[in-house]
């Protein structure tokens, strides 16, 4: 599709280099839903219109077609880890369907549904695995024999085609919201009595997926007790270890993360806020983002970022001079944890904007999370790279598909030979006590 220049809409509020901004905004109704390690943002401008890819660094917006949510169509657009494939919704033979988009060919492929068509729609796409092989979302379920209108979570891959993930209760809906890097774990929600509760589907080696399970606050408690079931799942780490989701009455409305090893971890709350929502996490699960509704009627929302070291922080504190831009949400985070995106409202309380914030170079962020003095150079790198870390830290380097290529303990100035790595982009994570730094490394 033809790129559209949006120079008039983009404002650079901070600049760390001549061509790359720290906090970039566009003054319109663009809704961001996907984000790459290169800082490209997928989303949509008009309900029921087409999906778009916004490049804040070059002030362009590319119309990629598809069917954005609205006018009876559901779904969102979301990138694979390498940024080359996207999940979303597009027009199929019988109506809107769960689909995928290939940036190489510039084409959408509709993947079908479960056979039911309602109001010209078959289903919708919500997410794609990090490796780009599995697309998830929902499709209308069978409504024969007086079964009420409902939807089922679905997953698609090229080998097995469309897979019905089912429901625990006939006539009650489910939806798949997110999927692990290799497609082996799908998370979303199960409806029963009105509230949407956490649902986790795991790959069946014999084909398709096992029936979904709830995530329980007390694993030894009653699995059918709504007050023991966490709210809707919305995010998952690349390896499927960490899952995040929405707070509800079962856990005092706090956003949460969960793993088999830790059980539920409630993330807390910020002053004057209501219900909390996890919207995304970095590939390794170390950085979690989302927002809180306002205390009374939902507005104003408060965006948050969470790490184990620093706990919850209001993202607005990372923008020391927002020029009237008040951030409301963080909608998603790049796989390597460098960029976040969402929307906000201007100082007049009415003018909307979308933004991208670069966490690596925001003034004062290093001081907040204890990563002063941590650096990696030269970058881009041809052979050897030097890591500077004033304290002992664990260094991890991963490829963009989430595969770990190096792990070691470092202290001081450490030179590392990267000549054996293939040309491309890698994610560096340095962890020390009370500190976390992520950075993109370009290997020439």
N, C-alpha and C positions, 0 to 999 in steps of 0.2 A: 504494500500500500504506500501511497505518497506521504512523506513526512510533511507536517504542517508546522511552520515556524510560529513560536509563541513568545517572541521577544517581549511583546507588550505586557504579557501576563506574568513574567517571571522576575522576581526581585532577589538579588543577592544581598543578604544582610550582613554576612561575614565572609571574608575571603582569605584563605590560607595560601593560595597560589593564584597566579594571574587568571586561570581558567576554571578553577574548581572552588565552589562555595561550600561553606559549612552548613548554612541554613538557607535553603532555597524555597521560595513559595510561588504559587500561581494563584491569582486572585479570581477564582471562579468556583464552580460547583463540582470540580473533578473529585471523584471518590477513589482513593488508592486501595488496591487489594493485594497486589503482588510486588515483589522487590528482588532485584538481582544483586549479586556481589559487586557488579559494576555500577550500581546506583540507578538502573533503569526501573521505572515504576509502571506497573500495569494497573488499569482501572477503567473508569468510564465517566463520561461527562453528562450524558442524558439518559434518564431511565427509558429502557426499551430501545435505546440507540445501539451503537456499536462499541466494542472494546477499543482501548487505546494504549499505547506505550509512550510514556512521557520521559524524555531525556532532559533532566534539569540542567546538566552541565552544558548542553548545546542548545538549550531553549527550543526544542522541537517536540512535537507530538505526532506520533504515527497512528493512523486509523488502521486497525487490523481486522475490522469486520466482526463477525459473530453477533450474538444477541445479548446485550447487557440486561440486567434485571430490571423489571418494571413492565407494566401492561400485561400482567399474567405470567411473565417469564421469570424464572429464578436462576440463581447461580452467581458465581463470581469468577474472575480471571486470576490465575495463579501460576507462577513460574516453576519449572524444574530447577535444580540447583545450578545447572550450567547456563540457564537463561535461554535455552534454545527451543524448549517446548512449553506450552501453556495449557492448562485446563480451563474450560469455560463452557459456554452454551452457544450452539449455533443451530441453524435451520436444517433439519433432516427431512426425509421424505414425507413424514406425517406431522411435523411440527418441531418445536424447539426440543433439542436433545442434548444430553451429556456429550461433550466434544473435546477434541484436542486441537491445538494450533501448532504448526511447524514453522518457525521463523525462517528456516532455510528455503522452503517452498512458498511461504506466504499463503498457505491454504489451511482451512479448517476441515476436520474430518469428524462427522457425526457418528457416534458409536451405538445408536439404537437405544432401546428401552425394554420394558417388560410386557409390552403388547397393549397397554391401555393408553388412550389419548383423551385428554380432558381440556376443553377450551383451546384446542390447537397446540397443546404442549404435551410432550412425552416425558420430559424430565429436565434436569439441569446439572451442570458440572460445578464442583466446588473446590477441588484441589487435585494435585498431581504429585506423584512420588518424586523424591530427589533425583532418582536416576531417569525420570521421564517415562517409565514403562507402565505405570498404573495410574488411571484417572478415576476419581471417585466423585459421588454426588448422590442423586436420587432419581427415581422414576416412579410414575404412577403405578399403583398396585392393582390387582384384579378386583373389580367391583361387582362381579356377578354373584348370584345367590344372595342378594340383599346385603352384601358386605359394604360398609360405608366407604366413602371416598377416602383414600389414604395413599401414602407414598412409602416406598421401600428404599433404603440405602442400597446403592449399587456400586460395583467396581468393574473396571474394564482393563484387560491387557490383551495384547495381540494374540497370545497363545490360547487363551480361554474365552475371549470375547466378553460379552456383558454377563456379569454375575449378580444374582439377586442375593443380597446379604440378609434379607428377611426381617422379621420382627418377632418379638417374644409373645405378642398378643395380636390375634387376628383382627384386622381392621384398624390397628393402631400404627401410626407412622414411625419411620426411622429415617435418619439422614446421615451420610458420611461427610464429615467436615474436613478431615485431614488424614494423611497417610504417611507412613514411615518411608525412609529413603529407598528401600528395595520393594516396597509394596506389601510387606509381610504383616503389618499391623495397620488397621484402619480404625479411626475413632470418630465419634459423632454423638448422636442422641437417640434415645428411645422414648416415645410418648406412651403414657398409660392413662394417667388420671388428670392430664392437663399440663403439669410441669414436664419439661424435657430433661431427662436424666442421662448421665454418662453411659455411653455404649462403646464397647471395644470388641472388634472382630479380629481374630488371628487366622493366618493362612493355614488351610488344611493341606498337608502334603499330598493328600489324595485328590485335591482339586477344590476350587472355590475357597470358602472361608467357614470356620466353625461359627455356630450361633453366637450372638453378642452376649457379653457379660457386663453387668454393672461394675462400677468402681465403688467399693464400700468404704465408708469412714472407719468402721470397725469390722475388720475381716471376719471376726467370729460372731458378729451380730446377724440380725435377720436380714437376708438379702432382699426381701420384699418390702422392707420398711422404708418409706420415702425419706425419712429423716436419717437413714443410714446410707443413702445413695447420693453420691456427689452429683452436681449439676452437669450440664452439657459439656462434652469434650470439644475443644476448639483448636488444639495444637499438639504436635508430637515431635520429638527429636528425631534426627536422621536414623539412629539405630533402634528406635522404638522403645528405648528405656524410659524416657520421660514423657509424660502426658500432662497437658494443662487444660484448664477449663473455667467455666463460669460459676461464680458463687450463687447460692440460693439459700432458702431457709434452713437447709440441712447443715450448713457450716457458717451461719451468720453472715451470708452474702459476701464472703471473702473470695477473691480470685485464688486459685489453687494450682499446685502441680503435684504429681504423684509418680512414684516408681515402686516396683516390687520390693526393693531394698528398704525404702524409707517409709512407705505408706504415704498418706496424704500430708502435704505441707501447705498449710494455709499461709498466704503471703501477707496477711494483715490488711490495714486500711490507712488512708490518708485523712487529714482533718476535713470535716464538713463534706464527706462523701457518703454515697449509698452503696449500692450493689457493685461488685467488681467483676471485670471480664478479662480473662487472658485472651489476647488476640494472636499471639505468635511467640516463638522462641527461636534462638539460634540453633544451628544444626546439632551442636553438642549439648543443648539444653541448659547452658550456663547463664544465658541472659533471657529474661522473660519480659514481655511487654504487654500492654493493654490499656484499660481505662476504668475509671469509676464513674457511675452515674452521679448526678447531683444528689444532695441529701434528701430533698423533698420531692421534686417533680422531674428528676432526670437531668436537668440543666442547672448550672454549667457542668459539663463533664471534666474530669481531671485525668490526664494521661500519666501512666506510670512506666517505670523501668525497674526491674528487680534482679539482683544477683544475691547469691548466698552471703557474699562478703559484706555488701552494703545495704541489703534489704530493699525496701520500697523507696523510690524517689520520684518526685513530681518532675516530669520532663521539662516543664516550663523553667525550672531552675537552671537548666543547661543552656538557656538562651538568655544571656544577661541583658540584652538590649533588643527586645523583639519588635520594636517600632510599631507597637500597637497590635501585634499579632499574638493572640492568646491560643495556645494549642489545647484542643479538646481531647483528642484521641491519638493513640498509636495503633494503627491498623495492622501493621506487620513489620517484620525485621528481616534484613538480608541474612542468608544462611551463615555467613561468616561473622555476623553480629556487628558489622560496621555501620550500616545505615538503618534508619527507621523512617517511617512515613505514616501520615495520617491526615487529619483535617483540623481546622480551627476556625475561630471567628475574630474579626477585626475589633478594634477598640470601640467601634460604634455599637457592638453587640449584634450586628446583623450581617455584615459582609463576610462571606465564607472564603476560605483559602485552603489549598492543599499544600503540603510541605514535604521536603526531605531534609533530614538532619544527619550530618556526618559525626558520629560519636567519637571517631579517632582524633578529630582536630577542633572540637568545640573548646573554646577558651575556658579554663577552670575545671574541665571534666577530669583531667588527670589528678588534680588536687583533691577532687571529691572521692575518687576511687583508689587513691594511693598509688598511681602508676607513674609518678614523676620520675624522670630519668630512664625510663624504659624505652628503648628504641631499636630499630633494625635498619642497617644500611650496608652497602648501597641498595637502593630499591628503585628501579628494576635491578636484578642481579644476574650476572653471567655465570660465575663460578662460585666464589666464596662470599658469604654474607656475615656481618658482624652483629651480634646481639649485645646490647648494653642493658644490664639489669643490676641495680645497686644492691639487691638482696637475692638470696637463693630463691629460684622460681622453677616451675616445671614448664618446659617449652614443648608445645605440640604443633606440628605442621600437618595440614590436611589438604588434599586435593579438593577441587570444587564439588566432587561427587560425595564428599564426606569421608573418603578413605584416608586413614592415618598413614603418613609416609615417614614421620620422624617424631620421636619422643625422647626427652632427656632432661636432667636437672642442669641448670646453668646458674652462674654467679659472676658478676663483673662483666668484663668484655670477653665474649666467646666467639671465635671464628668457626664457621661451619661450612663445609664443602657441599654445595648443592649442584655440582656439575652433573651428577647422575640423574637429576630430575628432568623430566620432559618439559619442553617449553609450555608455558601456560601460567595460570593464575592459581595461587595457593593461599590458604588461610593460616595465619600464625596466631596462636593463643599462648600467652604467657600468664601463668597463675602463680602468685605467691600469697603469703598470709595477708589477707585484707586487700588484695589487689588483683585485678583482672584486666588484661589488655588484649584486644584482638586487632589484627592488622592484615591487610591484603599484601601479598608478596608476588611480584611479577617476575617469572623466570624467563630469561631470554634464551 
